[in-house]
Amino acid sequence: MRLQVVLLHFQSFSTPDEDGQHYVLKFIITSDAAVGKSSLLVRLTDRRFLATPDPTLGVEFGSKLITLPGPESTVVKLQLAQRACAASPGAIIGGGW
């Protein structure tokens, strides 16, 4: 039972009205059933713990904005997805995510 967090996509951009760079990182969480993928996703995005999570049917998504300290305003958007063991990887990737 190994939990994997895989980076699928990285994007860097800047906006004309703001200083600094902004980043988008898209991750997928995969593992066997009943390992804690949903609990990890909720803990990272909502800062809460699921004591008794329901089984995932299909795919769950979450995101979090992180502002890095420093002289320039750098924002990192983490987008996370976790899929049920029975769901195919194409359920996430093929869905335009």
C-alpha positions as CSV (number, residue, x, y, z in Angstrom):
1,M,0.0,0.0,0.0
2,R,2.0,2.9,-1.3
3,L,0.6,6.4,-1.6
4,Q,1.8,8.4,-4.6
5,V,1.5,12.1,-5.3
6,V,2.5,12.9,-8.9
7,L,2.9,16.3,-10.5
8,L,1.0,16.3,-13.7
9,H,1.3,19.9,-14.8
10,F,3.3,23.1,-14.0
11,Q,2.5,26.5,-15.3
12,S,4.1,29.9,-14.6
13,F,2.6,33.2,-15.5
14,S,2.6,36.9,-14.5
15,T,-0.1,39.5,-14.7
16,P,0.5,43.0,-16.0
17,D,-1.2,44.7,-13.0
18,E,0.8,42.8,-10.3
19,D,4.4,42.2,-9.4
20,G,5.9,38.8,-9.1
21,Q,5.2,35.4,-10.7
22,H,2.3,33.1,-10.2
23,Y,2.4,29.3,-10.4
24,V,-0.2,26.6,-10.9
25,L,0.8,23.0,-9.9
26,K,-1.6,20.1,-10.7
27,F,-1.1,16.9,-8.7
28,I,-2.9,13.6,-8.7
29,I,-3.0,11.3,-5.6
30,T,-3.1,7.6,-6.2
31,S,-3.0,4.5,-4.1
32,D,-4.8,1.4,-3.1
33,A,-8.3,1.6,-1.5
34,A,-8.7,2.7,2.1
35,V,-5.2,4.2,2.4
36,G,-6.3,7.8,3.2
37,K,-6.2,9.7,-0.2
38,S,-9.4,11.6,0.6
39,S,-8.2,12.4,4.1
40,L,-4.9,13.8,2.7
41,L,-6.8,15.9,0.1
42,V,-9.1,17.4,2.7
43,R,-6.3,18.0,5.2
44,L,-4.2,19.8,2.6
45,T,-7.0,22.0,1.2
46,D,-9.4,22.6,4.1
47,R,-7.1,22.1,7.1
48,R,-9.4,19.6,8.7
49,F,-9.3,15.9,9.4
50,L,-11.9,13.3,8.3
51,A,-12.2,10.8,11.1
52,T,-14.6,8.6,9.1
53,P,-14.4,9.4,5.4
54,D,-16.8,7.9,2.9
55,P,-15.4,5.9,0.1
56,T,-14.6,7.9,-3.1
57,L,-16.7,7.2,-6.1
58,G,-14.9,8.5,-9.2
59,V,-12.7,11.5,-8.6
60,E,-12.4,14.2,-6.0
61,F,-10.8,17.6,-6.6
62,G,-9.4,20.3,-4.3
63,S,-7.3,23.4,-4.5
64,K,-5.4,25.8,-2.3
65,L,-3.8,29.2,-2.8
66,I,-0.5,29.8,-1.1
67,T,1.1,33.3,-1.0
68,L,4.8,33.0,-0.5
69,P,6.5,35.6,1.7
70,G,8.9,38.1,0.2
71,P,9.2,41.4,-1.5
72,E,7.2,40.3,-4.6
73,S,3.8,38.8,-4.3
74,T,4.1,35.2,-5.5
75,V,1.0,33.1,-5.5
76,V,1.1,29.3,-5.9
77,K,-2.2,27.5,-6.7
78,L,-2.1,23.8,-5.9
79,Q,-4.8,21.8,-7.6
80,L,-5.1,18.3,-6.4
81,A,-7.2,15.3,-7.6
82,Q,-7.6,11.9,-6.2
83,R,-9.3,9.0,-7.9
84,A,-11.0,5.9,-6.6
85,C,-9.0,2.8,-7.3
86,A,-11.7,1.6,-9.8
87,A,-11.6,4.9,-11.7
88,S,-9.4,5.1,-14.8
89,P,-6.6,7.7,-15.0
90,G,-8.4,9.0,-18.1
91,A,-11.3,10.1,-15.8
92,I,-9.1,12.9,-14.5
93,I,-6.7,13.6,-17.5
94,G,-9.3,13.1,-20.2
95,G,-11.8,15.4,-18.4
96,G,-9.7,18.5,-19.3
97,W,-8.1,18.7,-15.9
